[in-house]
Amino acid sequence: MGIFNKCKCPNCAQSIEYPAEGNGQIVPCPTCQKPVTLFPMVLIATDQVVTTPKQKLLEQTRVRTSLPKLTEETIRTRTKTGDTPLHRAAKLGRIAEIPKHLLSVELFSVKNDRKETPLDVAARSGQLDKIPKEFLTPEILSIAIPYHGTILHHLAYIKRLDVIPECYANSTMWNLRNSRGQTPHDVFHEVNEQERIQRARKSWVPPRLTLPIQTEPAKLLPAFFDESLRVIHIRATTSADIYTVNLLDYTCNNPLCLQIHSGVPPRDFGRLCKHIILALRQKNLVRQLPPIARGIVQNGHPDAAYGIYPGRFENDRNGNPIYITGPNYDGWISVFALRRRNGVNYYRFGYNINSNDCLQTMTSTGAAFYRTRPAI
């Protein structure tokens, strides 16, 4: 008999047998109809096929059968990295294309060289919710994946519990707990609560305070008259934005500062923010500030005094002047109080009106330490 060659279609992996004289020709694949260049993979005389070990390895690692045409044999093939066709389908969100009768818990538990199952790959690629409902059985949903607990916990984290079939509403899988001791329902409620808090924080508006101008010179920010202080450009500490500070009126065009300081009189202590603080430091004007203002401006990292909510002057139990700002969304107020250490110094204390926690920020490093509440 004549000599025939065999090759595989690179598109659908269909085996094609053709006469040897057809080498190098481009013909349509009989299965997918896409063009294939005939190149001999093995030579066959009569009906005997001879395949070298190297060709077997290439065949095993290069064949990518289309998902709907997978069989019981091909669905278990591996790539060089140990991936199965199910890993590939999970990454692309195309598990629904695989014939249903081929899928099993065993296949969903197969690990590649990176110790990842197809479900791990689907979770990492954000395609976990693309798995058809009929495949989401309690056995599969109970499989553990890194960082989230189980598949069910991950679906709760991304708020896709709606993909769980209703027939499993009373399943014991809902009692499974992750490393934090949370059930899937606990995770779902926690995510909703975090989103609610974020919405409330974004919509919260600082309280509008009508403050009288402090008439005592020691309680007013100093008046500057140098026109070069009217426009000072300060780079933001957390972004590439540049804000304009006016030290003649103590204004800053940062949107949050404009919101917090709306209606606050000029030269009032409540106008201090981290950008004004940075401008005062840049222009070497800190020493011209009154004692409490100097304590605010010298208070470690300027982020600690970001957007000081307008407040009022009081005296502590020892008769020393202190400055108390209004509360922020979380209930924290800033208290700038006198502390004696080798002289007179003012320190910033964070006090929470809800939990009664007190947090002192040291002047030298800006590091925070829990200390005894000052005599306020």
C-alpha positions as CSV (number, residue, x, y, z in Angstrom):
1,M,0.0,0.0,0.0
2,G,1.1,3.6,-0.5
3,I,2.5,5.8,2.2
4,F,0.1,8.1,4.1
5,N,0.8,10.9,6.5
6,K,-1.2,12.1,9.5
7,C,-1.5,15.5,11.0
8,K,-3.8,17.2,13.5
9,C,-5.8,20.3,12.9
10,P,-4.4,23.1,15.1
11,N,-7.9,24.5,15.6
12,C,-10.0,21.5,16.6
13,A,-7.4,18.8,17.0
14,Q,-9.1,16.6,14.4
15,S,-6.8,13.9,13.0
16,I,-6.3,14.2,9.3
17,E,-4.9,11.4,7.1
18,Y,-3.7,12.2,3.6
19,P,-1.4,10.9,0.8
20,A,2.3,11.7,1.2
21,E,2.4,13.8,-1.9
22,G,0.0,16.3,-0.3
23,N,2.8,17.6,2.1
24,G,2.8,21.4,2.3
25,Q,-0.6,21.9,0.8
26,I,-3.3,24.1,2.5
27,V,-6.7,22.3,2.7
28,P,-9.8,22.9,4.8
29,C,-10.2,20.8,7.9
30,P,-13.0,18.2,7.4
31,T,-14.4,19.1,10.8
32,C,-14.1,22.8,11.5
33,Q,-13.5,23.9,7.8
34,K,-10.6,26.1,8.8
35,P,-7.4,26.1,6.6
36,V,-4.8,23.6,7.7
37,T,-1.2,23.2,6.3
38,L,-0.6,19.5,5.8
39,F,2.6,18.6,7.6
40,P,3.4,15.0,8.5
41,M,3.2,14.2,12.2
42,V,3.9,10.4,11.7
43,L,4.4,8.2,8.7
44,I,2.1,5.2,8.3
45,A,2.6,2.3,5.9
46,T,-0.6,0.4,5.5
47,D,-2.4,0.7,8.8
48,Q,0.5,0.8,11.3
49,V,1.2,4.1,13.1
50,V,4.6,4.8,14.6
51,T,4.8,7.7,17.1
52,T,8.0,8.8,18.8
53,P,8.0,9.7,22.5
54,K,8.8,13.3,21.6
55,Q,5.7,13.5,19.3
56,K,3.6,12.0,22.1
57,L,4.7,14.8,24.4
58,L,3.9,17.5,21.8
59,E,0.6,15.9,21.2
60,Q,-0.2,15.9,24.9
61,T,0.8,19.5,25.5
62,R,-0.4,21.3,22.4
63,V,-3.8,19.8,21.7
64,R,-6.5,22.2,22.8
65,T,-9.8,20.5,22.0
66,S,-12.8,22.9,21.7
67,L,-14.8,22.7,24.9
68,P,-18.1,21.4,23.4
69,K,-16.2,18.5,21.7
70,L,-14.4,17.3,24.9
71,T,-14.7,13.6,25.7
72,E,-14.0,11.5,28.8
73,E,-10.4,11.1,27.6
74,T,-9.6,14.6,26.4
75,I,-11.1,16.4,29.4
76,R,-8.4,14.8,31.5
77,T,-5.5,15.9,29.4
78,R,-2.9,18.2,30.9
79,T,-0.8,21.1,29.6
80,K,2.8,21.7,30.6
81,T,1.6,23.6,33.7
82,G,-0.8,20.9,34.7
83,D,-3.9,22.7,33.6
84,T,-6.9,20.6,32.4
85,P,-9.5,21.9,29.9
86,L,-11.7,22.6,33.0
87,H,-9.0,25.0,34.3
88,R,-9.0,26.8,30.9
89,A,-12.8,27.0,30.9
90,A,-12.9,28.3,34.4
91,K,-10.5,31.0,33.6
92,L,-12.5,32.2,30.6
93,G,-15.9,31.8,32.3
94,R,-17.0,29.1,29.7
95,I,-17.7,26.1,31.9
96,A,-21.2,26.0,30.5
97,E,-19.8,24.9,27.1
98,I,-18.4,21.7,28.5
99,P,-20.8,18.7,28.1
100,K,-22.6,18.4,31.5
101,H,-22.2,14.6,31.7
102,L,-18.4,15.0,31.9
103,L,-18.3,17.3,34.9
104,S,-17.8,15.8,38.4
105,V,-16.6,16.8,41.8
106,E,-13.4,14.9,41.1
107,L,-12.6,17.0,38.1
108,F,-13.3,20.2,40.0
109,S,-10.8,19.1,42.6
110,V,-7.9,18.4,40.2
111,K,-4.9,20.6,40.9
112,N,-2.4,22.0,38.5
113,D,1.3,22.6,39.1
114,R,0.4,25.8,41.1
115,K,-1.9,23.7,43.4
116,E,-4.9,25.4,42.0
117,T,-8.2,23.7,41.3
118,P,-10.5,25.0,38.5
119,L,-12.6,26.6,41.2
120,D,-9.5,28.4,42.5
121,V,-8.8,29.7,38.9
122,A,-12.4,30.8,38.5
123,A,-12.4,32.7,41.8
124,R,-9.0,34.3,41.0
125,S,-10.3,35.3,37.5
126,G,-13.6,36.7,38.8
127,Q,-15.5,34.0,36.8
128,L,-16.9,32.0,39.7
129,D,-20.4,33.3,39.2
130,K,-20.4,32.1,35.6
131,I,-20.6,28.4,36.7
132,P,-24.1,27.2,35.7
133,K,-26.5,26.6,38.7
134,E,-26.9,22.9,38.0
135,F,-23.2,22.4,38.7
136,L,-23.3,24.3,42.0
137,T,-24.0,21.4,44.3
138,P,-23.3,21.4,48.0
139,E,-20.3,19.2,47.4
140,I,-18.7,21.7,45.0
141,L,-19.7,24.8,47.0
142,S,-18.1,23.3,50.1
143,I,-14.7,23.0,48.4
144,A,-12.1,25.2,50.2
145,I,-10.3,27.9,48.3
146,P,-7.4,30.2,49.6
147,Y,-8.3,33.3,51.6
148,H,-12.0,33.0,51.4
149,G,-12.9,29.8,53.1
150,T,-15.2,27.9,50.7
151,I,-16.6,28.6,47.3
152,L,-19.8,29.6,49.0
153,H,-18.0,32.1,51.2
154,H,-16.4,33.6,48.0
155,L,-19.8,34.0,46.4
156,A,-21.1,35.7,49.5
157,Y,-18.1,38.1,49.4
158,I,-18.9,39.1,45.9
159,K,-22.6,39.3,46.7
160,R,-23.6,36.6,44.2
161,L,-25.6,34.2,46.5
162,D,-28.4,34.6,43.9
163,V,-26.6,32.0,41.8
164,I,-27.2,29.3,44.4
165,P,-30.1,27.0,43.5
166,E,-33.1,27.6,45.8
167,C,-33.3,23.8,46.5
168,Y,-30.2,24.1,48.7
169,A,-31.6,26.8,51.0
170,N,-31.7,24.4,54.0
171,S,-28.4,22.7,53.3
172,T,-25.8,22.3,56.1
173,M,-23.2,24.0,53.9
174,W,-24.6,27.3,55.1
175,N,-23.1,26.4,58.6
176,L,-19.6,26.2,57.2
177,R,-17.2,28.8,58.7
178,N,-14.1,30.4,57.4
179,S,-10.9,31.2,59.3
180,R,-12.6,34.1,60.9
181,G,-15.4,32.0,62.2
182,Q,-17.9,33.4,59.7
183,T,-20.7,31.6,57.9
184,P,-21.5,32.6,54.3
185,H,-24.4,34.7,55.6
186,D,-22.2,36.4,58.1
187,V,-19.8,37.4,55.2
188,F,-22.7,38.6,53.1
189,H,-24.1,40.8,55.9
190,E,-20.6,42.2,56.7
191,V,-20.1,43.2,53.1
192,N,-23.5,45.0,53.1
193,E,-22.7,46.7,56.3
194,Q,-19.3,47.9,55.0
195,E,-21.0,49.3,51.9
196,R,-23.6,51.1,54.1
197,I,-20.9,52.7,56.2
198,Q,-19.0,53.8,53.1
199,R,-22.1,55.4,51.7
200,A,-22.9,57.1,55.0
201,R,-19.3,58.4,55.3
202,K,-19.4,59.9,51.8
203,S,-22.8,61.6,52.3
204,W,-21.9,62.9,55.8
205,V,-21.7,66.7,56.0
206,P,-19.6,68.3,58.8
207,P,-21.8,70.3,61.2
208,R,-22.2,73.9,60.5
209,L,-20.9,75.9,63.4
210,T,-21.5,79.7,63.9
211,L,-18.3,80.7,65.6
212,P,-17.6,84.2,66.9
213,I,-14.3,85.7,66.0
214,Q,-11.8,85.3,68.9
215,T,-11.2,88.8,70.1
216,E,-8.2,87.9,72.3
217,P,-4.9,88.4,70.4
218,A,-3.5,85.1,71.9
219,K,-6.5,83.2,70.4
220,L,-6.4,84.6,66.9
221,L,-4.1,83.4,64.1
222,P,-1.7,86.2,63.2
223,A,-2.4,88.6,60.4
224,F,0.2,88.6,57.5
225,F,0.5,91.3,54.9
226,D,3.2,90.0,52.6
227,E,1.5,89.6,49.2
228,S,3.7,86.7,48.4
229,L,1.7,84.7,50.9
230,R,-1.5,85.1,49.0
231,V,-0.8,82.3,46.5
232,I,1.2,79.3,47.7
233,H,1.1,76.1,45.8
234,I,1.2,72.9,48.0
235,R,1.4,69.4,46.6
236,A,-1.0,66.9,48.1
237,T,0.5,64.3,50.4
238,T,-1.6,61.4,49.0
239,S,-1.9,62.3,45.3
240,A,-0.4,64.4,42.5
241,D,-2.8,67.2,43.0
242,I,-1.6,70.7,43.8
243,Y,-3.7,73.0,46.1
244,T,-3.6,76.8,46.4
245,V,-3.2,78.2,49.9
246,N,-3.8,81.8,50.9
247,L,-2.1,82.7,54.2
248,L,-3.6,86.2,54.3
249,D,-7.1,84.8,54.7
250,Y,-6.1,81.2,55.8
251,T,-8.0,79.6,52.9
252,C,-7.3,76.4,51.0
253,N,-9.0,75.3,47.8
254,N,-9.1,71.6,48.7
255,P,-12.8,70.5,48.3
256,L,-13.0,68.9,51.8
257,C,-11.3,71.9,53.4
258,L,-13.8,74.3,51.7
259,Q,-16.6,72.1,53.0
260,I,-15.4,71.9,56.5
261,H,-14.4,75.6,56.9
262,S,-17.5,77.0,55.2
263,G,-18.7,79.9,57.4
264,V,-15.6,79.9,59.7
265,P,-14.4,83.5,60.2
266,P,-10.9,84.5,58.8
267,R,-8.0,84.0,61.2
268,D,-10.0,81.5,63.3
269,F,-8.2,78.4,64.5
270,G,-10.8,76.3,62.8
271,R,-9.3,77.2,59.4
272,L,-6.1,75.2,59.9
273,C,-5.7,72.2,57.7
274,K,-2.7,70.2,56.7
275,H,-2.1,72.3,53.5
276,I,-2.1,75.5,55.5
277,I,0.2,73.8,58.0
278,L,2.6,72.8,55.3
279,A,2.5,76.4,53.9
280,L,3.2,77.9,57.4
281,R,6.2,75.5,57.7
282,Q,7.4,76.2,54.2
283,K,7.4,80.0,54.9
284,N,9.0,79.6,58.4
285,L,6.1,81.3,60.1
286,V,5.4,78.7,62.8
287,R,7.2,80.8,65.5
288,Q,4.8,83.7,64.9
289,L,1.8,81.6,65.9
290,P,0.1,81.8,69.3
291,P,0.9,78.8,71.7
292,I,-2.0,76.5,70.9
293,A,-1.8,77.2,67.1
294,R,1.9,76.5,67.3
295,G,1.2,73.2,69.0
296,I,-1.3,72.3,66.2
297,V,1.2,73.2,63.5
298,Q,4.1,71.5,65.1
299,N,2.0,68.3,65.8
300,G,4.1,65.6,64.0
301,H,2.9,64.7,60.6
302,P,0.4,67.3,59.2
303,D,-2.0,64.5,58.3
304,A,-2.8,64.3,62.0
305,A,-4.4,67.8,61.8
306,Y,-6.1,67.3,58.4
307,G,-9.3,69.2,58.2
308,I,-9.5,70.3,61.9
309,Y,-13.2,70.6,62.4
310,P,-14.0,74.1,63.8
311,G,-14.3,74.2,67.6
312,R,-13.9,76.4,70.6
313,F,-11.5,77.4,73.3
314,E,-12.0,76.2,76.9
315,N,-9.9,75.8,80.0
316,D,-8.9,72.5,81.5
317,R,-9.3,71.7,85.2
318,N,-6.0,73.3,85.9
319,G,-7.0,76.5,84.3
320,N,-4.9,76.1,81.2
321,P,-6.4,77.0,77.8
322,I,-7.2,74.2,75.4
323,Y,-8.8,74.0,71.9
324,I,-11.5,71.4,71.2
325,T,-12.6,70.7,67.6
326,G,-16.0,69.4,66.5
327,P,-16.5,65.6,66.0
328,N,-15.9,63.9,62.7
329,Y,-18.1,61.1,61.3
330,D,-16.6,58.4,63.6
331,G,-17.0,60.5,66.8
332,W,-13.4,61.6,67.2
333,I,-12.6,65.1,68.3
334,S,-9.2,66.7,68.5
335,V,-8.1,68.3,71.8
336,F,-5.0,70.5,71.8
337,A,-4.0,70.7,75.5
338,L,-1.1,71.9,77.6
339,R,1.5,69.4,78.7
340,R,4.5,70.4,80.8
341,R,7.8,68.7,79.9
342,N,10.9,70.7,80.1
343,G,8.8,73.8,79.6
344,V,5.4,74.4,78.1
345,N,4.3,72.3,75.1
346,Y,0.9,71.7,73.5
347,Y,0.0,68.2,72.3
348,R,-2.9,66.9,70.3
349,F,-5.2,64.3,71.9
350,G,-7.7,62.4,70.0
351,Y,-10.8,61.7,72.1
352,N,-13.8,59.6,70.9
353,I,-17.1,60.8,72.3
354,N,-18.7,57.5,71.7
355,S,-16.2,55.0,73.1
356,N,-14.4,57.4,75.5
357,D,-11.0,56.3,74.0
358,C,-8.2,58.7,74.3
359,L,-5.3,58.7,71.8
360,Q,-2.2,61.0,72.2
361,T,-0.1,61.9,69.3
362,M,3.5,62.8,70.2
363,T,5.0,65.9,68.7
364,S,8.5,64.5,67.9
365,T,7.5,61.5,65.6
366,G,3.8,61.7,65.1
367,A,3.5,58.2,66.6
368,A,0.3,57.4,68.5
369,F,0.2,56.0,72.0
370,Y,-2.6,55.4,74.4
371,R,-2.0,57.5,77.4
372,T,-4.0,58.8,80.4
373,R,-6.5,61.4,79.4
374,P,-5.4,65.0,80.1
375,A,-7.0,67.1,82.8
376,I,-9.9,68.3,80.6
